[in-house]
Amino acid sequence: DTAVSQTPKYLVTQMGNDKSIKCEQNLGHDTMYWYKQDSKKFLKIMFSYNNKELIINETVPNRFSPKSPDKAHLNLHINSLELGDSAVYFCASSQDLVGLAEQYFGPGTRLTVT
Amino acid sequence: GENVEQHPSTLSVQEGDSAVIKCTYSDSASNYFPWYKQELGKRPQLIIDIRSNVGEKKDQRIAVTLNKTAKHFSLHITETQPEDSAVYFCAAGNTGGFKTIFGAGTRLFVKA
């Protein structure tokens, strides 16, 4: 009965590799997000999607490519991983596109780039 | 651009005392102000929110106040308990922005 799920929970990889993180929500929400949380705990939005369409791209390097096969899924693919990509990545969803509703977060994926 | 400032970054209180976390926002169009709690190693979860047509909202030991003129909003936790220890994030959202901007977080320690 998990509302927002992410896989994997932990990801350790070397610089230069390509990796993907998957996210699924079973809440029937139309809007999904990706956030990056660095070591100082700052939560920064990366992307938001509404009904599979990209709404926000917060000047994220184009090595990061989100993909939404349907409105219940928003996956994040990262090419040519760099040390600075190490962080916890949270997927989230909300009922409301326009930033006026509760966001439900996934459990996070801790990415470590060595 | 839009910005949400949050203070203090760290707050330590004795069990039973009150804790207050303050935020200011820059976008005058903001009209939704949620607060999220993130326990160690866990996901952020909404604990309370307030909309711009309301000045104050309370839920048991937690209350939020909003001053739209000054662009300030605050979280008040009374009778703090060790399980209140966590990182708290304020945030501001608005209809036109399509997103919620988060503050930098406050790490609250409640000492037993």
Boltz contact constraints between the chains, C-beta under 6 A:
constraints:
  - contact:
      token1: [A, 41]
      token2: [B, 87]
      max_distance: 6.0
  - contact:
      token1: [A, 41]
      token2: [B, 105]
      max_distance: 6.0
  - contact:
      token1: [A, 42]
      token2: [B, 104]
      max_distance: 6.0
  - contact:
      token1: [A, 43]
      token2: [B, 102]
      max_distance: 6.0
  - contact:
      token1: [A, 45]
      token2: [B, 99]
      max_distance: 6.0
  - contact:
      token1: [A, 55]
      token2: [B, 98]
      max_distance: 6.0
  - contact:
      token1: [A, 56]
      token2: [B, 98]
      max_distance: 6.0
  - contact:
      token1: [A, 56]
      token2: [B, 99]
      max_distance: 6.0
  - contact:
      token1: [A, 98]
      token2: [B, 95]
      max_distance: 6.0
  - contact:
      token1: [A, 98]
      token2: [B, 98]
      max_distance: 6.0
  - contact:
      token1: [A, 99]
      token2: [B, 93]
      max_distance: 6.0
  - contact:
      token1: [A, 99]
      token2: [B, 94]
      max_distance: 6.0
  - contact:
      token1: [A, 99]
      token2: [B, 97]
      max_distance: 6.0
  - contact:
      token1: [A, 99]
      token2: [B, 98]
      max_distance: 6.0
  - contact:
      token1: [A, 99]
      token2: [B, 99]
      max_distance: 6.0
  - contact:
      token1: [A, 99]
      token2: [B, 100]
      max_distance: 6.0
  - contact:
      token1: [A, 100]
      token2: [B, 32]
      max_distance: 6.0
  - contact:
      token1: [A, 100]
      token2: [B, 93]
      max_distance: 6.0
  - contact:
      token1: [A, 102]
      token2: [B, 46]
      max_distance: 6.0
  - contact:
      token1: [A, 105]
      token2: [B, 43]
      max_distance: 6.0
  - contact:
      token1: [A, 105]
      token2: [B, 44]
      max_distance: 6.0
  - contact:
      token1: [A, 107]
      token2: [B, 43]
      max_distance: 6.0
  - contact:
      token1: [A, 108]
      token2: [B, 43]
      max_distance: 6.0
